[in-house]
Structures are given as C-alpha cells and as structure tokens.
Amino acid sequence: MRGAKAALLTLMIASALSGCSDHGDPLEVEGPPGGQDPVSFASDVQPIFDAQCLGCHGAGGNAGLDLRSGLSYANLVGVAANNSAGDLVVAGDGLASVLLQRLTGNPGGFMPPAGPLPESNQEIVADWIAEGALDN
Ligand code: HEC
C-alpha cells in the first residue's frame, strides 16, 4: 500500500514537471515568418542584398549604390536617391522609401530589373523600414 502510494506520487510529480517544461517560456517562442520578431538588418535584410543585388550594386555599383555588407546601411538610410526624388530609406515610412518603391516596381520599375523579388523578401524589407530601419 505504502509502495503503491509512493509510486503514484512519483508519477504525479514527474508528469507535473514534464507538463511544466513542455510549455516553455512564452518569450522564447519563435514567431511565424513576417510575425512579431523584429527584423534584423544584418541577418534578414543584408542576405537579400548579398544574393540578389551585389551583381550590380557592389563596388562602384549602378546608380552609385553600393549594397555590400558593412556599407549598405550607411548608403541607404537617410541618403538621397540619385535617380528618384526622395531618400532611399526613410525610417518608419516604406511608401516614401525609394528602396521599397523599386522593390515593388512603382514608381521607377522593378529592382532587380529581371523581375520582382519573392513577396516574402519584399515584406522583410517593408517590415524592417516600418520598424524604424534599425542598424540591428
Ligand atoms: C542586373 C543589374 C541590377 C540588379 C541585379 C539590381 N539592380 Fe538596382 N539598379 C540597376 C541599375 C542599372 C540602376 C540605375 C537605373 C535605375 O534606376 O533603374 C539601379 C538602380 C537602383 C536603385 C535606385 C538608386 C537611386 O539612387 O535612385 C535602387 C534603390 C536599386 N537599384 C536597388 C536594388 C536592389 C535592392 C537590388 C536587389 C534586390 C537591385 N537593385 C538589383 C541595376 C541592378
């Protein structure tokens, strides 16, 4: 009888503990793509430039735009565009940002010229600007 009680207690404690650890810390839950996690310029935005833009926007890039890692942020945020009116990136205002205008093709035509980036990539840049275009 004692043994059975002790075994039952052990079982209850074990399941209570595992129930606890199953839930985890809600702050550590990874958000869905395009969800609540803030966009990181270095790890979310720059890789898009690296893969899609550097062929034409590296050293001495087209339209004077150098998007290489370590240089791109300073060349974009609060910097006047060469081929359009306005700044390339206006922190917090995607509609006013020439960078986002060009990614969505309007006005000025698509960047890259061969056709639009996947929408998920456009959204990363849009979210990054909306969140204040941080150097994060
Ligand atoms: C095949 C070459 C090529 C690729 C790839 C390319 N661009 Fe361009 N880009 C150009 C050329 C040429 C211009 C200048 C003519 C124009 O404004 O359309 C330009 C202009 C721009 C401008 C306007 C700059 C200004 O000061 O007015 C932006 C912004 C831009 N590109 C962003 C990008 C981004 C971001 C990517 C990658 C997603 C990209 N481009 C990929 C060739 C390219």
Boltz pocket constraint, residues with backbone or C-beta under 6 A from the ligand:
constraints:
  - pocket:
      binder: B
      contacts: [[A, 48], [A, 49], [A, 52], [A, 53], [A, 54], [A, 55], [A, 56], [A, 57], [A, 62], [A, 63], [A, 65], [A, 80], [A, 81], [A, 82], [A, 83], [A, 84], [A, 88], [A, 98], [A, 99], [A, 102], [A, 108], [A, 109], [A, 111], [A, 112], [A, 113], [A, 114], [A, 117]]
      max_distance: 6.0
